[in-house]
Amino acid sequence: MQQAYEKLGISREVYERGQQALQGLENVFREIDEIAEYNQLKVLDAMIRQGVADYHLGGTTGYGHNDLGRDALEQVYAAVFHTEDALVRPQITCGTHALYLALSAHLKAGDELLSPVGAPYDTLEEVIGIRPSMGSLAENGITYRQVDLLPGDAFDWEGIRAAIGPRTRLATIQRSRGYSGRKTFSPREIGELIRFMKAVKPDLTVMVDNCYGEFTDLKEPSDYGADMIVGSLIKNPGGGLAASGGYIAGSREAVERCAHRLTAPGLGKEIGASLGMNPSFFQGFFLAPTVVAAAKKGAVFAAALYESLGFGVSPGPRDPRYDIIQAIDLRTPENLLAFCKGIQGAAPVDSFVDPEPSPMAGYGDPVIMAAGTFIQGSSIELSADGPLRPPYRVFFQGGLSWFHAKAGILLSLQKLVDAGFSL
Ligand SMILES: *Cc1c(COP(=O)(O)O)cnc(C)c1O
């Protein structure tokens, strides 16, 4: 085995540090597998009950009338997430689009949007109009209010109560930490927040940005009263196979509103060709619980290995995980570059590419990214990125198989060693 790793350029010393870091993680891995097992049964049961059939794997073109596969897939999503309905479409281009769709379908001029969990994901700043942007919600007369988290990432209950007013139409809760310093909220914690806000205002619509969170836990935010959960198919629920797409699962009314916004008023869910993507959507969703487990094992291994080398990691290897993201404070720009070169060098696609830091919209500092993926930009596949500023924190996620994630992480350490870091 060690020789097989050596062929990839990983020295005996680095390999052995990896094996040491794995010791004692058996229980953590077993727990990850148990969650995957449970979620696998959830998806299987939904597919059996919905009577998923060979003829569902065909597709439609043009208007997409009578796309039985598309309709069955949406019922499978709804059954797994325990919602009344779902919209799962290749025409939803990414997570940001799915979130914008859900927000713009529900908010009208004069309404207010509330985030009770602090700043949202970067790309939503332009959607909302926090950063001025063409077509933003702000441009359409929708105001935004945000209640920041208290120290320790606690909800500011009184602040949230005070922020809910007669114009507050919709609250958005981001589950994952994304690329921020805060913790990721568990579905249960999100449920407490939903219950609190609905007690203050019973007709408030609550949307959860579920990106990176699907299948990391036994339950989803929709099990705790969210009116809509929203995510990207090139992250967890696509299982690495979906080539594009997004989903919105929720109440019948909420999903219908979103459908009429996606296509056109009067058309709704009736149209939208699946363009040959039904097989990968079904199969990807079927594989997603085990793919997410692989990504979680990679994240746990990275946390354990880098923590054993004295780096700050978040979450820790034994902390509960409600998304697939791992942050590691690499302390120097050289380490950050070396880490990303290792992840890139272990990619099945574009392994020969040398990642370089470059300026990116929305960031004050250059950002370095590593991703050699089958699906462009897919972050359920092994990938890493970080802005070049102290503490030189890398955000690392994905891995279609645990063994690929392990190889990538070992090669990242090898590159640190090659750049002068001593074990
Ligand atoms: C990835 C992500 C988004 C945006 O999704 P894109 O597919 O990159 O547009 C939004 N919110 C969270 C928490 C995410 O992780």
The ligand as a Tripos MOL2 file, in Angstrom:
@<TRIPOS>MOLECULE
LIG
   15    15     1     0     0
SMALL
NO_CHARGES

@<TRIPOS>ATOM
      1 C1        -22.2120   27.1390   -2.7760 C.3       1 LIG1
      2 C2        -23.1310   27.8980   -1.9100 C.ar      1 LIG1
      3 C3        -24.0180   28.8380   -2.4320 C.ar      1 LIG1
      4 C4        -24.0280   29.2240   -3.8830 C.3       1 LIG1
      5 O1        -24.0200   28.1730   -4.7650 O.3       1 LIG1
      6 P1        -23.3430   28.3170   -6.2080 P.3       1 LIG1
      7 O2        -23.6590   27.0150   -6.8370 O.co2     1 LIG1
      8 O3        -21.8870   28.5400   -5.9850 O.co2     1 LIG1
      9 O4        -23.9910   29.4490   -6.8790 O.co2     1 LIG1
     10 C5        -24.8630   29.4710   -1.5620 C.ar      1 LIG1
     11 N1        -24.8380   29.2190   -0.2510 N.ar      1 LIG1
     12 C6        -23.9970   28.3270    0.2910 C.ar      1 LIG1
     13 C7        -24.0170   28.0800    1.7730 C.3       1 LIG1
     14 C8        -23.1080   27.6360   -0.5210 C.ar      1 LIG1
     15 O5        -22.2790   26.7460    0.0090 O.3       1 LIG1
@<TRIPOS>BOND
     1     1     2 1
     2     2     3 ar
     3     2    14 ar
     4     3     4 1
     5     3    10 ar
     6     4     5 1
     7     5     6 1
     8     6     7 2
     9     6     8 1
    10     6     9 1
    11    10    11 ar
    12    11    12 ar
    13    12    13 1
    14    12    14 ar
    15    14    15 1
@<TRIPOS>SUBSTRUCTURE
     1 LIG1         1 GROUP 0 **** ****
